[in-house]
Amino acid sequence: MKRREFITLLGSTAAWPIAARAQQRALPVIGLLSSRSPAVDIPLIAVIRQALNETGLVEGQNVTLDYRWAEGQYDRLEGIAADLVRQQVAIIITIGGETSALAAKAATTTIPIVFVGGADPIRSGLVTSLHRPGGNVTGASTFIAEMESKRLGLLRELQPHATTTAALVNPAYIPQVETQVSEIRTAAQNIGQQITILSASVIRDIDAAFARLVEMRADALLVATDAFFFNRAPQLVVLAARHAIPTLYSRREFAAAGGLMSYGPNINDSYRLLSLYAARILKGEKPGDLPIQLPTKFELVINLSSATALGIEIPPTLLARADEVIE
């Protein structure tokens, strides 16, 4: 999906200095590239806009945002990123995982890229150093994909007598799926838990995965971190409730939508950083000099209504550690 906003400079408002377009009087354009969909990204786009406003960048006054969405189809990202480069945007902000950032990096070595991702950005090839990224890429990494072991431990604490546990991963999440599966298998082995890995990369795969979960009489499910799964949050939450499968997710939004439990970093902090870095780059700083930021706050969210519907009593130790309990 593609939505553009062309806004011209009005009155005496001064545009931010952009060397590549210095002789033009048009507003600088920030291209926003997401692997997800507009409906899913609405709250996060609001966070980015608000943070931009706080830095003095107001959409339609002294900056333009050009929004592009891949609708969960990773193979579209490369072409969308290339089109943003052809439009000569001033900066590309990427959200929805490393797939978006890697597509942007493949499209340009000169336009600054600011990303939010869940994987190790060095391992995925985005940067060579966390402290001095170098090149044209910087941003924030939640390292959430490396947290699958922690989340599996929480699931075990929730269901200590579970004998059949499964994890759902997206094989199309090329930069990270191997790490995810390795982390999950190792964590399961360490706690003596048998684990079955299920895959889904399109909508029908999710239905098939739940059919398999019912067939195997799964006691619990871990949904791995992935932009496609975030895009399909309502479907996942509904199926988990319909088949009475206790499920742990990576983002608060899943629990807010009716999912049983989630654990992960406060993603809004990372999205605010995107705007701060964009403003600093527009003022002349180099992305390669801006360190990759790491999460400082992690949230355990429990939905008690969902637990009651599933007939699950949340252990007091989990409730005591919860950052948020949804009644």
N, C-alpha and C positions, 0 to 999 in steps of 0.2 A: 504494500500500500504506500502511496506517496502523496504528501500534502505540502505545498509550498506557500510561503508568504513573501511577496515582493513589496518592500516598503521603502519609499524614497525619503531622503533627508529634507526636513521641513524647517522653515524659519532659520534661526541662527544656531541650532543644536549642532555641536561639533562631533564628527565621527571619531571613533578610536583610531589610532594610527595603525594602518596595515600596510606594510612595505610593498607587498605584492600588488596592492590596488591603490597606491598612494594618490594617483592622479584622478581617481574616481571619487565622486562625492556621495556614492551610495553608502548605506549603513553596512558595517561589517556583518557578515553572516556566520552564524554558528550552525553547522550541520549536526543534527542529532540522529544517530543511527541506532536502531533497536532491533534485536532479533525477535522481539515479542510483538504484541498488537496494541493499538491505541487504547482500547478499553482497559487492558491490564495495566498500562503504563500511566494512566491519568493521575493517580495519586503521586507517583514519582516525578512526573513532569511538573506537577504543582510545586514539589519540593525544590526542583532545579530552578524554576522561575522565581520563586520567593528568594532563594539564595542569590540569584543573579541580581535581583532588585536591591538586596542588601549591599551588594558590591557597587551599586550605582549603574548597573546595566539593566535597562528597562526595555522589554520587547516592544518594538514599534516606535520607540523614541530615539535610542542610540544603538540598538542592536536588533538584528533579525534572526529568528530561529527557523531553520528549514528542517522539518520533521520527516523521517523516513522509517517505515516499519517493514519487517520481513515476514510478519504474521507466523512466526514459528518455523518458517522454511529456511533453514540455514543455507541452502544452496543459492538463495537469492541475494545473500549479503554482499558477495563479491561485486555483482553488477550494480547494486545500490551504492556501495562505497565508491566505485569508479565514477558514477554519475555525480556524486558530491564533489569529487576531485575536479571533474570537468566544469562544474559550476564555480570553481575557485573560491570555495568557502574559506573563511579565515581560520576556523578551528573545526575539528570533528569531535563531538562527544559521543562515546559509544556506551551503550547499556545492554543488558541482557546476556552477559557472559563474555568469555574470551573470543567466541566465534565472531562477534561484532568487531572487537578490537583487532583481531588478526586480519579480518577482511579489510579494515581501514588501513592497517599497516602495509598490507600487500598492495594497496592502491596508491600509496604516496609515501615518499621519504622526506617530504618537505613541509606539508601542512601539519601543524601540531595536532596530536591526538590525545585526548584525555578520556580514560576508560574507568569503568568499575567492573571488576571481575571476581570470580570466586576461587580461581586456581592460583598456583604459584606462578607469577608472571615471568620469572626467569625460566622455569621448566617449560612453560608453554611457548617461550620464544619471543615474548613481547618486549622484554628489556634484558639488559645484561647485568644490572645492579639495582638493588632496592634504594640505595642512598643516592646514587647518581645514575639515573636510568640511561642517560645518553640518547642521542638520536632525537626523534620527534615524538616520542611516546612517554606519557606519565599517567598517573591516576591513583586508584585505590584498589587493593585486593583484600577481599574478606577471608581468603584462604579457607572458605567454607567447605570446599571439596575435601580438604585434608581433615575435616572435623567429623567425617562419617563414623569414625570409631567412637567418638564421644557420644554421638547421637544413638549409635547402636547400643551403647552401654545404658543410656537412658531408657531405651525401649525394653531392654532386659530388666531394668529396675521396675518398669511399669508392669511387665508381664514375666515375673521371675520363673514361672513354671512352663513357659512356652517351649514346645518341642519342635514346632514347625514355624520358622521365621523366614520371611522373604525380603529381598531388596529389589526395588524397581529402578533401573538405570536406562539412560538413553544412549544407545550405541552410536548415534549420529553426533554426539557431543565429543568430537574427536580430540580436542586438546586435553580432555580431562577424564574420560570414561575409564581408561585403563587404571589411572590412579585411584579413582573411586572404587572400582571393583577390588583392587589390591588392598586398599584400606579396609573395606568391609570384610573381606575374607580373613585378613589378619586379625581384625578386631573380634570377629566371631570365633576364631580359633583360640584367641587368648582368654575368652570368657567361657569356652566350652559350648558354644552355641552352633548348632547346625544352621546353615544359611543357604537359601536357594536364590540365585540371581535371575531375575526376569527382565526382559527388554521391551522397550516401547519407544518408537520414534515418530509414529503417526497416530491419529486418533483411534483407528481400529485396533492398533496394538494394545492400547490401554484396556479396551474391552476384553481383548483376548487374554491379557495378563490377569485381569480379575477373574475371568472364567477359570484360569489355571489355579489361582489362589483358592477359589471355592473347591475345585477338584482335589487339591492337596490339603484342604482343611487347614489353611494357614492360621496360626495363632496371632501373628502380628506382621506388620509391613513397615519397612523403611523406604520412603520415597527419596531418592538421591537428589542432590542439587542440580537443577537444570532449567534453563529458560523455557523450554518446551513444556515441562511439567508445570511451571508457574503459569504459563499461558492456559493450561488445561486444569487449573485448580478446582473450578466448580465440578467438572467431570470426576476428578479423583476423589474429592470429598464426598460427593453423592454416592459413588460406587462403594467407597469404604463403609459408609453408613448403611447402604442397602444390604451389603453382605456381612455386616457386623464384624469388620476386621479392624482391630485397633491399629492406627497408623500414625507414624511420626513423620513430620515434614521439616523443611529447612527454614521456612519463613513464617513470620507472624500472620501474614495474610491468609495462610491456609487455616490456621486455628480460628481466625476471625470469621472465616467463611463457613465454619462448622466442623473443621478438622479437629481431631482429638488433641493433638499436642504438636508443638514446634520448638525447635531450638536452633538459634543462629545469631549472627551479629545484628546490631541495629543498622539496617541498611540505609536509613535516611541520613545518617552521619556521612556515609560515603558519597551519597548523591549531593549533599551540600558541598562537599569538597570539590566535586566536578565544577561547580559554578565559581568557587574561589580560585581554582587553578585557571579556569578559562579567563577570568578577569585579569589575573596576574600575567598571563601570556599575552593578552591583548594590549597590556601596558608595556610589553617589551621583554618580559622574562622568557627564558628558553625552557621548553618542557624537559629537556634532558638534565636540567639543573634542579628540577623539582622532585624531591624524593617520593617514592611510592608510599602511600599511607596505608597503615594496617588498622584493623578494628580494635577498639578499646572496650567496647561494651557488647556483651552477649545476653540474649534474652531467652528464657524458658517460659513459654506460654502454654497454659492448660485450659481447655474448654470443658468446664464441668458439666454443661448441658449435654455435650456429646458423650461424656463418660457415663452419665446417667442413662442415656439412650442405649448405650452399649452394655449396660449392666456392669460397669467397671468401677471399682473403688480405687481412687488414686491414692497411692501410698503417702502417708503423712510426710515422709522425708522429701518426696517430690514436691508436694504442695508448699512445704516450708521454703524450698529453694526457688519456687516459681516467681518470676518477675511480674507476671500478670496472670490472673485467674479470671476467665470469662464465665460469668454465671449463666 
